[in-house]
Each structure stands twice: as structure tokens, then as C-alpha cells.
Amino acid sequence: MKELTQRLRTLLKVAEHQSFAAAARELDIASSTATRHVNQLEHHLGESLLVRTTRHVRLSSAGEQALVRFRAILAEVDQLTQELETLSEQVAGPLKISVPWRYSRLYLAPLVSEFMQTYPKVALEIISSDEMMDLVDNHFDVAIRIGHLEDSSLVARRISDQRFVLAAAPSYLEAQPPINQPDDLSHHRLLTFSYTTTNHDWRLTYEGRQHRISARSGSLRTNNADILTQAALDGAGVVVQPLWAVRSELASGRLRPVLERYRVTSTDFDTGIHVVFARENQNNPRVRAWVDFLMAHRERLSC
């Protein structure tokens, strides 16, 4: 479309000035480019639109007839462009968002009302799930992703880094053998999160040495983070959780950190909290508004 409109505008200017050079100067293009634009139009239509002499150029009879239609086409294109630009400035319409369940409850829910007040014409649809939803197949405009990003086709803005903690309830730790080193975990009940234990192990690292603890035969596997944390609180076993998910439980002492000197993860060490969207949605005003809103509230969304 852009190339066609450029060719049409070039022909209009050549006809107006009866000169390729004058048309090129006004359009700020090379004379050879102006000539090529008109030649391409003539080749496409199979008609000569200009009569060329050594002194000037003028419209042929076919060119005069075509020019009337070309002006109408350009007027329609200009009107459509203006309408689309106006539309892009309006933040209104549906916005479908995918958010991990627990993060949505703890961190996103307190901000939803503020976003709705800021953008009252946006109709939010928030789907909370710990499953890694495919944005395109499931018709999501934008998502919050927690963990390692593998889909390079998505545009990502990092909200926060993410740290994990190994923890258990005091009642469990007091009744079980002490945990002084990673290998001790093999004698304990492990509570694991289904979506993050794809390799069926936990990883702990300290002073450059990494330990892998098999979680394949864990006492509990679930895709529900609330069930996992509640089981840990009730003394069912040891859990790996993001720090943001159990901050209050650690602060109150209901959960106690284990092997604190080790960095720990049940996924990858290079993880974070991101807002992601398809490249086709980069200029979607509702997506831009949501992303900018989240980035402006990073402190409240960070762990």
C-alpha cells in the first residue's frame, strides 16, 4: 500500500509541474526515483500515462482519466490514515491478560481498580492460571510471565528479578533430621510445583558449586501454588517458593528458611518477572497503556 501511494503521489506531482525534476524536488526524492515510480505505474496498468518530449511532459488521455481516480484513491487513503491515527490515540476496548494465579492475587489485584479508573473505556479480562498460556492460540493481548523466558518471538519488559527460598514450617523442621547440606534433602518430604519441575530436580549453588536434588519422587506435586504453600505451612514438608510468594509467611515465622547460604531454584537461576506481548501488539494502545502502567508501579509489583 505504501509503495502504491508513493507512486500515485509522484504521478500527481509530475502532472502538476510537467516535470520529473520539479516533482522530485518537492517530494524530496531523486529524479530517477520519480521516473521509476511512474514507469512502474505504467507497466502495472499497461498504459502510457505521460507523453514525454525533450522539453516537458504532459498527461496522456489515459493519464488524464487515471488521474481523476488516483486523486480519489489518495483522498480515501489519507482519510483512513487519519482515522486510524485517531483510533490509536484512544485507549478503549477489550484487553485480555494472562497472569499467574498467586501473583495475580498478591500483587496484581490491588492495582486493578486503579488501572480501571485511569482507563475507564478499557474492558479488562484477566485470566489467572499457573499454566504457560500461548498468547496467540488463546487470544491473549498481554501476559505476566514468571520464570525463564524461552519464546523469543515475544516482546518482554522486565518488571523485577526473582529469587527463590527453600523453606519449611518450624513444626516440620523440629520433628525431622536437620538439614545442613543439600544432600540432606534426599531424606525429607519435598513439595514440588508441577509447572516448574520439568527437569524433576531442585538446584542449589554455593561458592560456584551446584547441587541437584531429585524432586521426581516428591511427597506432593501440584500446579496450585496456594496448595503447595499451605501444605508447607501445615508441616507437610520442604518447599521451594519465590520469595515474593511467601514473604509474609517468612516474616511472621510461619515458614523458616533452610540452607540460607545457598541460592536455590526449581526452574532456572536466570529468571525474572516480565510483562510480555506479541510483536504485532507493540502499537496496540491498550497493550501500551497496560505495560506502561505496570512499569510505573514496578516497586509495588517487585519482590
C-alpha positions as CSV (number, residue, x, y, z in Angstrom):
1,M,0.0,0.0,0.0
2,K,2.8,2.4,0.9
3,E,4.7,1.8,-2.3
4,L,1.5,2.3,-4.4
5,T,0.5,5.6,-2.7
6,Q,4.1,6.8,-3.3
7,R,3.8,6.1,-7.0
8,L,0.4,7.8,-7.2
9,R,1.7,10.9,-5.4
10,T,4.6,11.1,-7.7
11,L,2.5,10.9,-10.8
12,L,0.2,13.7,-9.4
13,K,3.3,16.0,-8.8
14,V,4.8,15.2,-12.2
15,A,1.5,16.1,-13.9
16,E,1.2,19.3,-11.8
17,H,4.7,20.5,-12.6
18,Q,5.0,18.9,-16.0
19,S,8.5,17.9,-14.9
20,F,10.1,14.9,-13.2
21,A,12.8,17.1,-11.7
22,A,10.4,19.6,-10.2
23,A,8.2,16.8,-8.8
24,A,11.2,15.1,-7.3
25,R,12.4,18.3,-5.6
26,E,9.0,18.8,-4.0
27,L,8.8,15.2,-2.9
28,D,12.4,15.2,-1.7
29,I,13.3,12.2,-3.8
30,A,15.8,11.6,-6.7
31,S,14.6,12.3,-10.2
32,S,15.5,8.7,-11.1
33,T,13.1,7.6,-8.3
34,A,10.3,9.8,-9.6
35,T,10.8,8.3,-13.1
36,R,10.8,4.8,-11.7
37,H,7.6,5.4,-9.8
38,V,5.8,6.5,-12.9
39,N,7.3,3.7,-15.1
40,Q,6.1,1.1,-12.5
41,L,2.6,2.5,-12.6
42,E,2.5,2.5,-16.4
43,H,3.9,-1.1,-16.5
44,H,1.3,-2.2,-14.0
45,L,-1.6,-0.6,-15.9
46,G,-0.3,-1.4,-19.4
47,E,-0.8,2.1,-20.5
48,S,1.3,5.2,-21.0
49,L,0.2,7.8,-18.5
50,L,2.5,10.6,-19.7
51,V,3.6,12.0,-23.1
52,R,7.3,12.8,-22.8
53,T,9.1,15.2,-25.0
54,T,12.6,16.7,-24.7
55,R,11.2,19.9,-23.2
56,H,8.4,18.8,-20.9
57,V,5.9,16.0,-20.0
58,R,2.1,16.0,-20.0
59,L,-0.6,13.6,-19.3
60,S,-1.8,11.3,-22.0
61,S,-5.5,10.8,-22.5
62,A,-5.2,7.6,-20.4
63,G,-3.3,9.6,-17.8
64,E,-6.0,12.3,-17.6
65,Q,-8.6,9.6,-16.9
66,A,-6.5,7.8,-14.4
67,L,-5.6,10.9,-12.5
68,V,-9.2,11.5,-11.5
69,R,-9.4,8.1,-10.0
70,F,-5.9,8.4,-8.4
71,R,-6.9,11.6,-6.6
72,A,-10.0,9.8,-5.2
73,I,-7.9,6.9,-4.1
74,L,-5.3,9.1,-2.3
75,A,-8.1,11.1,-0.6
76,E,-9.5,7.8,0.8
77,V,-6.1,6.6,1.9
78,D,-5.5,9.9,3.7
79,Q,-8.8,9.8,5.4
80,L,-8.3,6.2,6.5
81,T,-4.8,7.1,7.8
82,Q,-6.2,9.9,9.9
83,E,-9.0,7.8,11.3
84,L,-6.5,5.0,12.3
85,E,-4.2,7.6,13.9
86,T,-7.1,9.0,15.9
87,L,-8.2,5.5,16.9
88,S,-4.6,4.6,18.1
89,E,-4.7,7.6,20.4
90,Q,-7.8,6.3,22.2
91,V,-7.3,3.7,24.9
92,A,-10.6,1.9,24.7
93,G,-11.9,-1.6,24.0
94,P,-11.1,-5.2,25.2
95,L,-7.8,-6.2,26.8
96,K,-7.3,-9.9,27.6
97,I,-4.5,-10.6,30.1
98,S,-2.9,-13.8,31.4
99,V,-1.4,-13.8,34.9
100,P,0.0,-16.5,37.2
101,W,-2.6,-17.3,39.9
102,R,-0.9,-16.4,43.1
103,Y,0.9,-13.4,41.7
104,S,-2.4,-12.0,40.5
105,R,-3.9,-12.4,44.0
106,L,-1.0,-10.9,45.9
107,Y,0.4,-8.2,43.6
108,L,-1.9,-7.5,40.7
109,A,-5.3,-7.4,42.4
110,P,-4.5,-4.3,44.5
111,L,-3.8,-2.4,41.2
112,V,-6.7,-3.4,39.0
113,S,-9.1,-0.8,40.3
114,E,-6.5,2.0,39.8
115,F,-6.0,0.9,36.1
116,M,-9.7,0.8,35.5
117,Q,-10.2,4.3,36.9
118,T,-7.3,5.6,34.8
119,Y,-8.6,3.9,31.6
120,P,-12.4,3.6,32.1
121,K,-13.0,2.7,28.5
122,V,-10.9,-0.4,28.6
123,A,-12.8,-3.7,29.2
124,L,-10.4,-5.9,31.2
125,E,-10.5,-9.7,31.0
126,I,-7.9,-11.2,33.5
127,I,-7.3,-15.0,33.4
128,S,-5.4,-16.3,36.4
129,S,-3.6,-19.6,35.7
130,D,-0.2,-21.0,36.5
131,E,-0.2,-22.7,33.1
132,M,2.1,-21.1,30.5
133,M,-0.6,-20.0,28.1
134,D,0.2,-19.4,24.4
135,L,-0.7,-15.8,23.8
136,V,-1.7,-16.2,20.1
137,D,-3.6,-19.5,20.3
138,N,-5.5,-18.4,23.4
139,H,-6.1,-14.9,22.1
140,F,-4.3,-13.0,24.9
141,D,-3.2,-9.5,24.3
142,V,-0.6,-9.5,27.0
143,A,0.7,-11.6,29.9
144,I,2.8,-11.6,33.0
145,R,5.3,-14.3,32.9
146,I,7.3,-15.5,35.9
147,G,10.5,-17.6,35.2
148,H,12.8,-18.2,32.4
149,L,11.6,-16.7,29.0
150,E,12.1,-19.1,26.1
151,D,9.7,-17.7,23.5
152,S,12.0,-15.2,21.7
153,S,9.1,-14.1,19.4
154,L,7.5,-12.2,22.3
155,V,8.4,-8.7,23.4
156,A,9.3,-8.6,27.1
157,R,9.7,-5.9,29.6
158,R,11.3,-6.9,32.9
159,I,9.3,-5.9,36.0
160,S,11.6,-7.5,38.6
161,D,14.3,-10.0,39.3
162,Q,13.1,-13.1,41.1
163,R,14.7,-15.0,44.0
164,F,13.7,-18.3,45.5
165,V,13.8,-19.6,49.0
166,L,13.9,-23.1,50.4
167,A,11.6,-23.3,53.4
168,A,9.6,-25.4,55.8
169,A,7.3,-24.9,58.8
170,P,9.1,-24.9,62.2
171,S,6.9,-27.9,63.3
172,Y,8.3,-29.9,60.4
173,L,11.9,-29.0,60.9
174,E,11.8,-29.7,64.7
175,A,10.4,-33.2,64.1
176,Q,12.8,-34.2,61.2
177,P,16.5,-34.7,60.9
178,P,18.5,-31.5,60.5
179,I,19.2,-30.0,57.0
180,N,22.8,-28.8,57.0
181,Q,23.7,-29.6,53.4
182,P,21.8,-30.2,50.1
183,D,22.2,-34.0,50.2
184,D,20.2,-34.0,53.5
185,L,17.1,-33.1,51.5
186,S,17.1,-36.6,50.0
187,H,15.8,-37.8,53.4
188,H,13.0,-35.3,53.6
189,R,9.5,-34.8,52.1
190,L,9.7,-32.5,49.1
191,L,6.7,-30.4,48.0
192,T,7.1,-29.5,44.3
193,F,5.4,-27.3,41.8
194,S,4.3,-29.2,38.7
195,Y,5.0,-26.5,36.1
196,T,8.5,-25.6,37.3
197,T,9.9,-29.1,38.0
198,T,10.2,-30.0,34.3
199,N,13.6,-31.4,35.0
200,H,12.4,-33.1,38.2
201,D,15.1,-31.5,40.3
202,W,15.9,-28.6,42.5
203,R,19.2,-26.7,42.0
204,L,21.3,-25.2,44.8
205,T,24.5,-23.4,44.3
206,Y,27.1,-22.1,46.7
207,E,30.6,-20.8,46.1
208,G,30.5,-21.9,42.4
209,R,29.4,-25.5,43.2
210,Q,25.9,-26.6,42.0
211,H,23.9,-29.4,43.6
212,R,20.9,-31.1,42.0
213,I,18.3,-32.6,44.3
214,S,15.8,-35.0,42.6
215,A,12.2,-34.0,43.2
216,R,10.8,-36.7,41.0
217,S,9.6,-38.7,44.0
218,G,8.4,-35.7,46.0
219,S,5.7,-36.2,48.5
220,L,3.4,-33.7,46.8
221,R,3.3,-32.3,43.2
222,T,0.7,-29.7,42.3
223,N,0.1,-26.9,39.8
224,N,-1.6,-24.8,42.5
225,A,0.8,-22.6,44.4
226,D,-1.6,-22.0,47.2
227,I,-2.0,-25.7,47.9
228,L,1.8,-26.0,47.9
229,T,2.4,-23.2,50.4
230,Q,-0.5,-24.3,52.7
231,A,1.0,-27.8,52.8
232,A,4.3,-26.4,53.8
233,L,2.7,-24.2,56.5
234,D,0.9,-27.3,57.8
235,G,4.2,-29.1,58.2
236,A,3.9,-31.5,55.3
237,G,7.5,-31.0,54.0
238,V,10.1,-28.7,52.4
239,V,9.2,-26.3,49.6
240,V,10.9,-24.1,47.1
241,Q,9.0,-20.9,46.5
242,P,9.6,-17.5,45.0
243,L,10.4,-15.0,47.7
244,W,7.6,-12.8,46.7
245,A,5.1,-15.6,47.2
246,V,6.0,-16.4,50.9
247,R,7.4,-13.1,52.1
248,S,4.7,-12.6,54.8
249,E,5.0,-16.2,55.9
250,L,8.7,-15.9,56.4
251,A,8.4,-12.5,58.2
252,S,5.9,-14.0,60.6
253,G,8.0,-17.1,61.3
254,R,5.3,-19.5,60.0
255,L,7.9,-20.7,57.5
256,R,11.6,-20.9,58.2
257,P,14.3,-20.6,55.5
258,V,16.5,-23.7,55.0
259,L,20.1,-23.7,53.7
260,E,20.1,-19.9,53.5
261,R,23.6,-19.6,52.2
262,Y,22.7,-21.4,49.1
263,R,21.0,-19.9,46.0
264,V,18.1,-22.1,45.1
265,T,15.7,-22.6,42.3
266,S,13.2,-25.1,40.9
267,T,13.5,-23.7,37.4
268,D,16.4,-21.6,36.2
269,F,18.6,-19.2,38.0
270,D,18.3,-16.6,35.3
271,T,14.6,-15.8,35.9
272,G,12.5,-12.8,36.4
273,I,9.0,-11.3,36.3
274,H,8.2,-9.9,32.9
275,V,5.2,-8.5,31.1
276,V,5.2,-9.9,27.6
277,F,3.2,-9.4,24.4
278,A,3.3,-10.4,20.7
279,R,5.3,-8.1,18.4
280,E,2.1,-7.4,16.4
281,N,0.7,-5.7,19.6
282,Q,3.5,-3.2,20.0
283,N,1.3,-0.4,18.8
284,N,-1.9,-1.5,20.4
285,P,-2.9,1.4,22.6
286,R,-4.5,-0.8,25.2
287,V,-1.4,-3.0,25.5
288,R,0.9,0.1,25.7
289,A,-1.3,1.5,28.4
290,W,-1.2,-1.7,30.4
291,V,2.6,-2.2,30.1
292,D,3.3,1.5,30.9
293,F,1.0,1.2,33.9
294,L,2.8,-1.9,35.2
295,M,6.2,-0.4,34.7
296,A,5.2,2.7,36.5
297,H,4.2,0.5,39.5
298,R,7.3,-1.7,39.5
299,E,8.0,-1.1,43.1
300,R,4.7,-2.5,44.1
301,L,5.0,-5.4,41.8
302,S,8.5,-6.4,42.7
303,C,9.6,-8.9,45.4
